[in-house]
């Protein structure tokens, strides 16, 4: 998932807050904690795109995104 636009930590935080009502609490809190630590640009872009239009994604797509997001903060 490549994007020509680099997203700032603040943009990712904003997108996370927008999608908070639709995200499982564990995912929301894990990503929020992750953003308290400097992240590589590639990771910020990936998180942003997994969160983008999350609320409009079909349930199976949301589950797939949850798995990817969860894998970022559980190592």
C-alpha positions in Angstrom: 0.0 0.0 0.0 2.1 2.9 -1.2 1.1 6.5 -1.2 2.8 9.6 -2.6 1.8 11.5 0.5 3.7 11.2 3.7 1.4 11.6 6.8 2.5 13.2 10.0 2.0 11.7 13.4 -0.6 14.4 14.0 -2.6 13.4 10.9 -2.5 9.8 12.0 -3.7 10.8 15.5 -6.5 12.8 13.9 -7.6 9.9 11.7 -7.4 7.5 14.7 -9.7 9.8 16.7 -12.1 10.1 13.7 -12.4 6.3 13.6 -12.4 5.7 17.3 -16.2 4.9 17.5 -15.7 2.1 14.9 -12.5 0.5 16.2 -12.2 -2.2 18.8 -10.9 -0.6 22.0 -7.8 -2.7 22.1 -6.8 -1.5 18.6 -7.5 2.1 19.4 -5.5 2.1 22.6 -2.6 0.1 21.1 -2.2 2.4 18.1 -2.6 5.5 20.4 0.2 4.2 22.6 2.3 3.4 19.6 2.0 7.0 18.3 3.5 8.3 21.6 6.8 6.9 20.3 8.4 8.2 17.1 7.4 5.9 14.2 9.1 5.5 10.8 7.4 7.4 8.0 6.4 4.1 6.3 4.6 2.9 9.4 2.8 6.2 9.8 1.6 6.0 6.2 0.5 2.4 6.7 -1.5 3.1 9.8 -3.1 6.1 8.2 -4.3 4.0 5.2 -5.6 1.2 7.4 -7.6 3.7 9.3 -8.8 5.7 6.3 -12.5 5.0 5.6 -12.4 2.2 8.2 -16.0 3.0 9.1 -17.1 2.4 5.5 -15.3 -0.9 5.1 -17.2 -4.1 5.0 -17.0 -6.2 8.2 -14.5 -8.7 6.7 -12.3 -5.8 5.5 -12.4 -4.3 9.0 -11.3 -7.7 10.5 -8.4 -7.8 8.0 -7.4 -4.3 8.9 -7.7 -5.1 12.7 -5.3 -8.0 12.2 -2.8 -5.8 10.5 -3.1 -2.9 13.0 -2.9 -5.4 15.9 0.2 -6.9 14.5 1.9 -3.5 14.6 1.8 -3.1 18.3 1.9 -6.7 19.5 5.3 -8.2 18.8 
